[in-house]
Amino acid sequence: MTATPLLHTPRLLLRPLGPDCEALYQRFYTDADASRFYSGPLSPAAASARLVSDQQAWALQGFGVWALQQRDSGALVGVCGFWQGRGWPCELTWWLLPGARGQGLAAEASRAALQHAFSGFGWPRVTTYMNDNNLAARALVQRLGGVSLGRHPFPDGLEREMFSFEPAAQA
């Protein structure tokens, strides 16, 4: 079993998912607009199952997502980290509650996750991808220095542009 490391940024604590994340997952995944790029909306039961799945990723895969907790208020505002479903490429992923968007928190958390991937996990490269109409995610990936690897087919039958991050680009 891999323990989830704690990561600190100026405004966030990236920490393990716990029982206190249930309300966070319910708020995000049952909100049709908030979760539209993440297979939402989900039923409350499916949102709970997603939380359990994300919690178990660390033990089963050795990586996963962190809960994003604001350091000043203690509020949980989203998740960031790494996800890989069966047949899917490993990806840097994140989501934020609507009220936490537009403040640079996804970029701050993503930089910390990427740094940990390179220095903590020893990964030589991290990839990410998104649906074509997720313009906010695409803009963030470009701000973070993601390099296009072209379009690739995915297990759901869609093609998406894949992006790569390497340690030198994150220095």
Stockholm file with secondary structure:
# STOCKHOLM 1.0

chainA/1-171         MTATPLLHTPRLLLRPLGPDCEALYQRFYTDADASRFYSGPLSPAAASARLVSDQQAWALQGFGVWALQQRDSGALVGVCGFWQGRGWPCELTWWLLPGARGQGLAAEASRAALQHAFSGFGWPRVTTYMNDNNLAARALVQRLGGVSLGRHPFPDGLEREMFSFEPAAQA
#=GR chainA/1-171 SS CCCCCCEECSSEEEECCCGGGHHHHHHHHTCTTTTTTTTCCCCHHHHHHHHHHHHHHHHHHSCCEEEEEETTTCCEEEEEEEECCTTSCCEEEEEECGGGTTSSHHHHHHHHHHHHHHHTSCCSCEEEECCTTCHHHHHHHHHTTCEEEEEEECTTSCEEEEEEECHHHHC
#=GC SS_cons         CCCCCCEECSSEEEECCCGGGHHHHHHHHTCTTTTTTTTCCCCHHHHHHHHHHHHHHHHHHSCCEEEEEETTTCCEEEEEEEECCTTSCCEEEEEECGGGTTSSHHHHHHHHHHHHHHHTSCCSCEEEECCTTCHHHHHHHHHTTCEEEEEEECTTSCEEEEEEECHHHHC
//
